[in-house]
């Protein structure tokens, strides 16, 4: 069984609130780092949107292609700092910042990125939380 079970473990975040998405965030980062495209795509709903400065990517087929391009171009090491998590019924959001080191596979050049994110989750009928919308801002840090 996937590591989705980790989301049932509540981890403390600043301010004393429980963060039911800490495990899911870590799984997302591990799957990206390990280039596990199908595992990455499985974290999204079928109608999910991935939004960045490059535009909106809609649906798991398009997100799968985005991951193929990203993982064939870069090696990623990303760290999240969650600032706020709110849950209301079957919807939740996680908002915070990230830092990322990217290695450009073709050149060996390292890029340091930083920015902010908002991830919206929807709980399915099976009780599993999946990403329904993900928004990224930021860019290269000099």
C-alpha positions in Angstrom: 0.0 0.0 0.0 1.3 3.5 -0.9 2.5 5.8 1.8 -0.9 7.5 1.8 -1.2 5.9 5.3 1.3 8.4 6.5 -1.2 11.2 6.2 -3.1 9.7 9.1 -0.2 10.5 11.4 -0.5 14.1 12.7 2.8 16.0 13.0 3.1 19.3 14.9 3.8 22.5 13.0 4.5 26.0 14.3 1.6 27.4 16.2 0.6 24.1 17.7 -1.7 23.1 14.9 -1.8 19.5 13.6 -0.6 19.0 10.0 -2.3 16.0 8.4 -0.4 16.7 5.1 3.2 16.6 6.3 3.5 13.0 5.2 1.9 13.7 1.8 4.2 16.7 1.2 7.2 14.5 2.0 6.0 11.7 -0.3 5.5 14.2 -3.1 9.1 15.5 -2.7 10.5 11.9 -2.5 8.6 10.8 -5.6 9.8 13.8 -7.5 13.4 13.3 -6.4 13.3 9.6 -7.3 11.6 10.3 -10.6 8.6 8.1 -9.8 6.3 9.7 -12.3 3.3 7.3 -11.8 3.6 7.6 -8.0 3.7 11.4 -8.4 0.6 11.5 -10.7 -1.3 9.2 -8.3 -1.2 12.0 -5.7 -3.5 14.1 -7.9 -7.2 13.9 -8.7 -8.1 13.2 -12.3 -9.3 16.9 -12.7 -6.3 18.4 -10.9 -4.6 21.7 -12.0 -0.9 22.4 -11.7 -0.3 26.2 -12.0 3.0 28.0 -12.3 4.5 30.9 -14.2 4.6 28.6 -17.2 0.8 28.4 -17.1 -1.9 25.9 -16.2 -1.6 22.1 -16.6 -4.9 20.4 -16.3 -5.7 16.7 -15.7 -3.5 13.7 -14.9 -2.4 13.0 -18.5 -1.0 16.5 -18.9 0.5 16.5 -15.4 2.2 13.1 -16.2 3.7 14.7 -19.3 4.9 17.7 -17.2 6.5 15.4 -14.8 8.2 13.5 -17.7 9.7 16.8 -18.9 10.8 17.9 -15.5 12.3 14.7 -14.4 14.2 14.2 -17.7 15.6 17.7 -17.5 16.4 18.1 -13.8 17.4 16.3 -10.6 15.4 17.9 -7.8 16.0 18.3 -4.0 13.1 20.3 -2.5 12.3 21.3 1.0 8.9 22.7 2.1 8.1 25.0 5.0 4.4 24.9 5.6 3.0 28.1 7.1 -0.7 27.3 7.3 -3.0 24.3 6.9 -6.8 24.4 7.1 -9.3 21.6 6.7 -13.0 22.1 6.0 -15.0 19.0 5.3 -13.5 17.3 2.2 -11.4 20.2 1.2 -8.2 21.5 2.7 -5.3 23.7 1.8 -1.6 23.9 2.6 0.3 27.2 2.1 3.9 27.9 2.6 7.3 28.3 1.0 9.9 26.1 -0.6 13.6 26.0 -1.4 14.8 23.7 -4.2 18.2 22.8 -5.7 17.9 21.7 -9.3 20.7 20.0 -11.2 20.4 20.5 -14.9 21.1 17.0 -16.2 22.4 18.0 -19.6 25.0 20.5 -18.3 25.6 19.6 -14.7 24.7 23.2 -13.7 23.1 23.8 -10.3 20.2 26.2 -9.9 18.8 27.3 -6.5 15.1 28.1 -6.5 12.8 29.5 -3.9 9.2 30.6 -3.7 5.8 30.0 -2.3 3.1 27.4 -2.9 -0.5 26.7 -2.2 -1.8 23.1 -2.5 -5.5 22.4 -2.3 -6.5 18.8 -1.4 -9.8 17.0 -1.8 -10.7 13.9 0.2 -12.1 11.1 -2.0 -14.9 8.7 -1.1 -12.2 6.2 0.0 -11.0 8.8 2.5 -7.7 9.5 0.6 -6.6 13.1 0.3 -5.3 14.0 -3.2 -4.1 17.2 -4.8 -6.8 19.0 -6.7 -4.9 22.3 -7.3 -1.3 23.2 -6.9 0.1 26.8 -7.4 3.8 27.6 -7.4 5.5 31.0 -7.5 9.2 31.9 -7.3 12.3 31.5 -9.3 16.0 31.2 -9.3 17.9 32.7 -6.4 21.2 34.3 -7.3 
